[in-house]
Amino acid sequence: MIKVLGAAQSRHLEEKAVQAGAKLLDLMENAGSAAVRFLRKQYDLAQKRCVVLCGRGNNGGDGFVAARRLSECGAQVIVVLLDGLPATDNARHMYGLLDNTGVKVLRYEDASAYLPSMIESADFILDAVYGVGFHGSAPAFLEPVFRAVTDSRGVTLALDVPSGVNCDTGAVEGPCVMADYTVSFSTLKNGHLLQPAKGCCGQVVVVPIGIDLALVNAQESPLEVTDADLVRRVMKPRNPESNKGDYGRLLCLCGSEGMAGAASLCVRAALRGGAGLVNAVLPRSIYPIVAASAQEAVYTLLDWAPSGALAADAQTALAEALAKADAMVLGCGLGQSREASALLRQCLMGAEKPIIIDADGINLLARNIDILKTVGAPLVLTPHPGEMARLTGRSVKEIQLHRLEYACSFARDYNVVLVLKGAGTIVASPSGHAWVNLTGNAGMAKGGSGDVLAGLIGALLAQGCKPEEAAAAAVWLHGTAGDRCAGRLSQTAMLPGDLIAELPGLFLEIGR
């Protein structure tokens, strides 16, 4: 498991290290030195022009160390104090060590007029203004400085996190440094993985700074990165003496006239995901289309009476299918008609087995969100940002600025597993634990990709996986399949159905 920490967890890790005998000054020395070591491996630093932007806190102290080390490498180094003299004891100590070195120190107020041009002509810019404790918006006076960093021809290296990034949430609410590299100390941080902050980090490299690895691994973290190991934990080897009943019966209530493809993709993904039996519940009118592409499923066909209500025999068939199901996918291509709304209510009332609600199911829920609090069964919701905005009454922009925060709060408030799709899909559980996914690409931004994901989550749920683990594992599989499709077919030409075709190869590798 890749360790990912927020600001509080990072501070706690340092406290544990000090209790174990480490000295904060040594950790600061190691951090600044490690950043320069990384640069030296990539570039020749001799006689290069380096500008180190430093704040008042300990991140600035790391910058003072880096400036001294750069000077020892033969670089021409200028430190710019963007917010006055250092304010912490450790940073003041490292600042004092710049005396009698070749490092030139400038105060922002004395250099503001020509600082942008100095930055734009630098070979290297080190960002040590704000560290993991930053939140909110950087002051307006820094906007031209940060813009100059972005426009510079030089290489920009951020220490721990780019300045202006919220380490915990990934939010960027004002001016921000756009880095080519971010050297993160000891562990990854939330902001390295969450948009929009992730887009500011460039290539992220984790470097040790002298904290014992056992302490790092023991540090609790509410955020985890999805990976193949998670899928291996979730996907148990199959018993040679098993039968289809051992791998669950999944009910897929999907599709409507004009939306047969959504049902087909969901059902096919569920079949490839290993469910023992997939029962597709759909309108009789689209049965020939779906069945032609998913012959291995069984079908429960729905008819409606002239009054608009579900016909009596269809009511009975649906009730029987619900009683037998081990899990259910609800919503892919279902439509938002009055009939679809009635089906949603019928399936949720008295439900005891896990339910994945996707697409139209989510849009129907948004009309009466409090119905979620009356459902006793485990629920997994899979909104994209637009659907999440409808669920919460927030704007898409606000959702995207605070993806982790909104995903976790919604999961907690409504006691659901929330899969907030998009670049860096987040899976949040009611307990507060969350996963962020690093697989996938823009070629998956096509209608039908979400139907594949819903079917895959449903297959894992039917096989007995915990809802949050099923969702996190399916998201990784889905994104990894997308990356392979992009490599084989291109992001432009790949289709959602191609993701399903990649699953067998993925399962083979995981099984090995």
C-alpha positions in Angstrom: 0.0 0.0 0.0 1.3 3.5 -0.9 1.3 5.7 2.2 -0.6 9.0 1.7 -0.8 11.5 4.5 -2.6 14.8 5.2 -1.2 17.7 7.1 -2.2 16.5 10.6 -0.9 13.0 9.9 2.4 14.4 8.6 2.9 16.5 11.7 2.0 13.4 13.9 4.6 11.4 12.0 7.3 14.0 12.8 6.2 14.0 16.4 6.6 10.2 16.6 10.0 10.5 14.9 11.2 13.1 17.5 9.9 10.8 20.3 12.0 8.0 18.8 15.1 10.2 19.0 15.2 12.2 15.7 15.9 15.9 15.8 13.7 18.3 13.8 16.8 20.3 12.7 18.3 17.1 11.3 15.0 16.3 9.5 15.0 19.8 8.0 18.6 19.4 6.9 17.8 16.1 5.3 14.8 17.4 3.5 16.6 20.3 1.8 19.6 18.2 1.0 17.4 15.4 -0.5 15.7 18.0 -2.8 19.1 19.1 -4.1 20.3 15.5 -4.5 17.3 14.8 -6.7 18.1 17.8 -8.9 21.8 16.8 -9.1 20.7 13.4 -10.5 18.8 15.1 -13.3 20.9 18.2 -14.1 24.3 19.8 -14.0 24.0 22.6 -11.4 27.4 24.2 -11.7 27.1 27.9 -12.5 23.4 27.6 -13.0 21.2 30.5 -11.9 18.9 29.3 -9.0 16.2 31.3 -7.3 14.8 29.9 -4.0 11.5 31.4 -2.9 11.1 31.1 0.8 8.3 31.7 3.3 8.4 32.3 7.0 7.7 28.7 8.2 9.5 25.5 8.2 9.0 25.0 4.5 11.1 28.1 4.1 13.7 26.5 6.4 13.9 23.5 4.0 14.5 26.1 1.3 17.4 27.7 3.2 19.0 24.3 3.4 18.5 23.6 -0.3 19.9 27.1 -1.1 23.1 26.3 0.8 23.4 22.9 -0.8 22.9 24.4 -4.3 25.7 26.9 -3.6 28.0 24.0 -2.6 27.3 22.5 -6.0 28.6 25.6 -7.7 25.3 27.2 -8.5 24.6 30.9 -8.4 21.9 31.1 -5.7 19.5 33.9 -4.8 17.1 33.4 -1.8 14.0 35.6 -1.9 12.2 36.1 1.4 8.6 36.5 0.2 7.1 37.1 3.6 9.8 38.6 5.8 12.3 36.9 8.1 11.8 33.3 9.2 9.3 32.9 12.1 10.2 29.4 13.5 13.3 28.5 15.5 14.5 25.8 13.1 14.0 28.0 10.1 15.9 30.8 11.8 18.8 28.5 12.5 19.0 27.4 8.8 18.7 31.0 7.7 21.7 31.9 9.9 23.8 29.2 8.2 23.5 31.1 4.9 26.0 33.7 6.3 29.4 33.4 4.8 28.2 31.4 1.9 27.8 32.5 -1.7 24.0 32.7 -1.4 22.5 36.1 -1.9 19.4 37.0 0.1 16.8 39.5 -1.0 13.6 40.7 0.7 10.5 40.8 -1.5 9.8 44.4 -0.8 13.3 45.3 -2.0 13.1 43.1 -5.1 9.5 43.1 -6.2 10.0 45.3 -9.2 12.5 43.0 -10.9 11.7 39.7 -9.3 9.5 38.4 -12.1 12.2 39.0 -14.7 14.8 37.4 -12.4 12.5 34.3 -12.1 11.8 34.1 -15.8 15.5 34.1 -16.6 16.5 31.5 -13.9 17.7 28.0 -14.7 16.1 26.6 -11.6 13.3 27.9 -9.3 12.8 26.2 -5.9 9.4 26.8 -4.2 9.7 26.7 -0.4 7.0 29.3 0.4 4.1 27.3 1.9 4.2 23.7 3.2 1.6 21.1 4.1 -0.1 23.4 6.6 -1.3 25.9 4.0 -5.0 26.3 3.4 -7.2 29.0 1.8 -5.9 31.4 -0.8 -2.4 32.8 -1.2 -2.2 36.6 -0.9 -2.8 38.6 -4.1 0.7 40.0 -4.0 2.1 36.6 -4.8 0.1 36.2 -8.0 2.7 37.9 -10.3 5.5 36.0 -8.6 3.7 32.6 -9.1 2.8 33.6 -12.7 6.5 34.4 -13.4 7.4 30.9 -12.1 4.9 29.3 -14.4 6.2 31.4 -17.4 9.8 30.8 -16.6 12.0 28.7 -19.0 13.7 27.2 -16.0 12.9 24.0 -14.1 10.6 24.5 -11.1 11.0 22.2 -8.1 8.4 22.4 -5.2 9.4 21.3 -1.7 6.8 18.9 -0.3 3.8 20.6 -2.0 3.5 23.5 -4.5 2.7 26.7 -2.7 -1.0 27.6 -2.9 -2.1 23.9 -2.8 -4.2 22.6 0.1 -2.4 19.5 1.2 -5.5 17.8 2.6 -8.2 18.5 0.0 -6.3 19.2 -3.2 -8.1 22.6 -3.5 -6.4 25.5 -5.2 -8.3 28.6 -4.3 -5.9 31.3 -5.5 -2.5 31.9 -6.9 -0.5 28.7 -7.1 3.0 27.5 -8.2 3.0 25.2 -11.2 5.9 22.9 -10.6 7.8 20.6 -13.0 8.8 18.4 -10.0 7.6 18.1 -6.5 9.9 16.4 -3.9 7.7 15.1 -1.2 9.3 14.3 2.2 8.8 10.8 3.7 5.4 10.0 2.1 2.9 11.2 -0.6 0.4 13.8 0.5 -3.3 14.0 -0.4 -2.7 17.0 -2.6 -0.3 15.1 -4.8 -3.2 12.9 -5.9 -6.3 15.0 -5.9 -7.3 17.4 -8.6 -6.9 20.3 -9.1 -3.7 20.3 -7.0 -2.4 17.2 -8.8 -2.1 19.2 -12.0 0.2 21.7 -10.2 2.7 19.1 -8.9 4.4 17.9 -12.1 6.3 14.7 -11.4 6.1 13.7 -7.7 9.1 12.0 -6.1 9.1 10.8 -2.5 12.4 11.0 -0.7 13.3 9.7 2.8 14.5 12.3 5.3 15.6 10.1 8.2 12.3 9.0 9.7 12.3 5.3 10.4 10.4 3.3 7.8 8.5 1.4 10.5 7.1 4.7 11.8 6.1 5.7 8.3 4.3 2.4 7.7 2.6 2.5 11.1 1.1 6.0 10.6 -2.6 5.8 10.1 -4.0 7.5 7.0 -7.6 7.9 5.9 -6.6 8.0 2.2 -5.3 5.0 0.3 -4.2 4.6 -3.4 -6.0 1.9 -5.3 -3.6 -0.7 -6.7 -3.3 -4.3 -7.9 -2.7 -5.5 -4.3 -6.1 -4.2 -3.3 -7.7 -6.2 -6.2 -5.8 -9.3 -5.1 -7.1 -9.0 -1.6 -10.6 -8.6 -2.8 -10.5 -11.3 -5.5 -10.2 -14.6 -3.7 -9.0 -17.7 -5.6 -11.9 -19.9 -6.9 -12.7 -23.2 -5.1 -12.5 -26.1 -7.6 -15.6 -27.5 -6.0 -17.7 -24.4 -6.4 -20.7 -23.7 -8.5 -22.4 -20.6 -9.9 -24.3 -20.0 -6.7 -21.0 -19.5 -4.9 -20.3 -16.3 -7.0 -23.6 -14.6 -6.5 -26.7 -13.6 -8.4 -26.6 -10.0 -9.7 -29.7 -8.2 -10.7 -29.2 -5.4 -13.3 -32.3 -3.2 -13.5 -31.1 -1.1 -16.5 -32.1 0.1 -19.9 -35.1 1.8 -21.5 -36.2 2.5 -25.1 -33.3 4.2 -26.8 -30.9 3.2 -24.1 -30.4 -0.5 -24.7 -26.6 0.0 -25.0 -26.3 1.1 -21.4 -28.0 -2.1 -20.2 -25.8 -4.2 -22.6 -22.6 -2.7 -21.3 -23.5 -3.0 -17.7 -24.6 -6.7 -18.1 -21.5 -7.6 -20.2 -19.2 -6.0 -17.6 -20.9 -7.9 -14.8 -20.5 -11.2 -16.7 -16.8 -10.6 -17.3 -16.4 -9.5 -13.6 -17.1 -13.0 -12.5 -20.7 -12.9 -11.1 -22.2 -16.4 -11.0 -25.4 -15.4 -12.6 -26.5 -12.1 -14.0 -30.3 -11.4 -14.3 -31.0 -8.4 -16.6 -34.3 -6.8 -15.7 -35.4 -4.6 -18.6 -38.4 -3.6 -20.8 -39.5 -6.3 -23.2 -39.0 -3.9 -26.1 -35.2 -3.8 -25.8 -34.7 -7.4 -24.9 -33.7 -8.5 -28.4 -30.9 -5.9 -28.6 -29.4 -6.6 -25.2 -29.7 -10.4 -25.4 -27.9 -10.4 -28.7 -24.8 -9.0 -27.1 -25.1 -10.7 -23.7 -26.3 -14.3 -24.3 -24.9 -15.6 -21.0 -27.3 -13.5 -18.9 -30.9 -14.5 -17.9 -33.6 -12.0 -18.4 -36.7 -10.8 -16.5 -38.8 -8.8 -18.9 -41.1 -5.9 -17.9 -44.4 -4.9 -19.4 -46.6 -2.0 -18.4 -50.4 -1.9 -18.2 -52.3 0.8 -20.1 -52.6 2.8 -16.8 -48.8 3.2 -16.8 -48.3 0.9 -13.8 -46.1 -2.2 -14.1 -48.3 -5.1 -15.2 -49.2 -7.6 -12.5 -47.1 -10.5 -13.9 -44.2 -8.1 -14.2 -44.6 -7.0 -10.6 -44.5 -10.6 -9.5 -41.4 -11.4 -11.7 -39.6 -8.4 -10.4 -40.4 -9.2 -6.7 -39.1 -12.7 -7.3 -35.9 -11.5 -8.9 -35.3 -9.0 -6.1 -35.7 -11.8 -3.5 -33.1 -14.0 -5.2 -30.5 -11.3 -5.9 -27.3 -11.1 -3.8 -26.7 -7.6 -5.2 -28.3 -5.1 -7.6 -27.2 -2.5 -10.2 -29.9 0.1 -10.6 -30.0 3.0 -13.1 -27.9 2.5 -16.2 -30.0 3.8 -19.0 -33.2 3.5 -16.9 -34.5 6.9 -17.9 -36.1 9.5 -15.7 -39.8 8.8 -16.4 -42.5 8.4 -13.7 -42.3 4.6 -14.3 -38.6 4.6 -13.7 -39.1 6.6 -10.5 -41.6 4.0 -9.3 -39.2 1.2 -10.1 -36.5 2.9 -8.1 -38.8 3.3 -5.0 -39.9 -0.3 -5.3 -36.3 -1.6 -5.3 -35.2 0.5 -2.4 -38.1 -0.2 -0.1 -37.2 -3.1 2.2 -34.0 -3.8 0.3 -31.5 -5.9 2.3 -28.8 -6.7 -0.3 -26.2 -4.2 -1.6 -27.4 -1.9 -4.4 -25.3 0.1 -6.8 -27.1 3.2 -8.0 -25.7 4.8 -11.2 -26.7 7.3 -13.9 -30.4 7.8 -14.1 -30.9 6.2 -10.8 -28.8 9.0 -9.2 -30.7 11.7 -11.1 -34.0 10.2 -9.8 -32.5 10.2 -6.3 -31.6 13.9 -6.5 -35.3 14.7 -6.6 -35.8 13.2 -3.2 -32.3 12.7 -1.7 -33.6 12.0 1.8 -35.0 8.6 0.6 -31.4 7.4 1.1 -31.8 7.7 4.9 -34.7 5.2 4.8 -32.8 2.4 3.0 -31.4 -0.3 5.2 -29.3 -2.1 2.5 -25.7 -1.1 1.8 -25.6 1.5 -1.0 -22.9 2.4 -3.6 -23.5 5.6 -5.5 -21.4 6.4 -8.6 -21.9 10.0 -9.7 -19.9 12.0 -12.1 -19.2 15.6 -11.0 -22.4 16.9 -12.7 -24.6 14.3 -10.9 -22.7 15.0 -7.7 -23.6 18.7 -8.1 -27.3 17.7 -8.5 -27.1 15.5 -5.4 -25.6 18.2 -3.2 -27.0 21.4 -4.7 -23.5 22.7 -5.3 -21.9 23.8 -8.5 -19.7 21.5 -10.5 -16.8 23.9 -10.1 -17.2 23.7 -6.3 -17.4 19.9 -6.4 -14.2 19.7 -8.4 -12.3 22.1 -6.1 -13.2 20.0 -3.1 -13.6 16.5 -4.4 -12.4 14.6 -1.4 -14.2 16.8 1.1 -17.6 16.4 -0.7 -17.2 12.7 -1.4 -16.4 12.0 2.3 -19.0 14.2 3.8 -21.7 12.8 1.5 -20.7 9.2 2.3 -20.8 9.9 6.0 -24.1 11.9 6.0 -26.0 9.4 4.0 -24.2 6.2 5.1 -23.3 5.2 1.5 -20.1 4.3 -0.4 -19.6 7.2 -2.7 -17.7 6.8 -6.0 -17.0 10.3 -7.3 -15.9 9.7 -10.9 -13.5 11.7 -13.0 -9.7 12.2 -13.2 -8.6 10.7 -9.9 -11.8 8.9 -9.0 -12.5 8.9 -5.3 -14.1 6.1 -3.4 -15.3 7.3 0.1 -16.8 5.1 2.8 -19.1 6.1 5.6 -16.3 5.4 8.1 -14.2 8.2 6.6 -11.7 6.1 4.8 -11.2 6.9 1.2 -9.3 5.6 -1.9 -8.0 7.7 -4.8 -7.4 6.0 -8.2 -4.5 6.9 -10.4 -5.4 4.7 -13.4 -7.5 5.8 -16.4 -7.3 8.4 -19.1 -9.3 10.9 -21.1 -10.2 8.3 -23.7 -12.7 6.9 -21.1 -14.7 10.2 -21.3 -17.3 8.6 -23.5 -20.9 7.6 -22.9 -21.1 4.0 -21.6 -17.9 4.0 -19.5 -19.8 4.5 -16.3 -22.2 1.6 -17.2 -19.1 -0.7 -17.5 -17.9 0.4 -14.1 -21.4 -0.1 -12.5 -21.6 -3.6 -13.8 -18.1 -4.4 -12.6 -18.8 -3.1 -9.1 -22.0 -5.2 -9.1 -20.1 -8.3 -10.0 -17.7 -7.9 -7.1 -20.5 -7.2 -4.7 -22.4 -10.3 -5.8 -19.3 -12.3 -5.1 -19.4 -11.1 -1.5 -16.9 -8.3 -1.5 -17.4 -5.5 1.0 -19.1 -2.5 -0.7 -16.2 -0.1 -0.3 -13.5 -2.6 -1.4 -15.6 -3.8 -4.3 -16.0 -0.2 -5.5 -12.3 0.7 -5.0 -11.1 -2.5 -6.7 -13.5 -2.1 -9.6 -12.4 1.5 -10.2 -8.8 0.4 -10.4 -9.7 -2.5 -12.9 -11.8 -0.1 -14.9 -9.0 2.5 -15.2 -6.3 0.0 -15.9 -8.4 -1.5 -18.6 -8.8 2.0 -20.0 -5.1 2.6 -20.0 -4.5 -0.6 -21.9 -7.2 0.3 -24.4 -5.6 3.7 -25.0 -2.2 2.0 -25.6 -3.7 -0.4 -28.1 -6.4 1.7 -29.8 -5.7 5.3 -28.9 -7.7 7.6 -26.5 -9.6 8.9 -29.5 -10.8 5.6 -31.0 -11.2 3.4 -27.8 -14.8 2.6 -26.8 -16.4 1.6 -23.5 -17.0 -1.9 -24.8 -13.2 -2.2 -25.4 -12.7 -1.9 -21.6 -14.6 -5.2 -21.1 -12.4 -7.0 -23.6 -9.3 -6.1 -21.5 -10.7 -7.6 -18.3 -9.7 -11.2 -19.0 -6.0 -10.3 -19.4 -6.1 -8.3 -16.2 -7.7 -11.1 -14.2 -5.1 -13.5 -15.6 -2.3 -11.3 -14.3 -3.9 -10.7 -10.9 -4.4 -14.4 -10.5 -0.7 -15.1 -11.1 
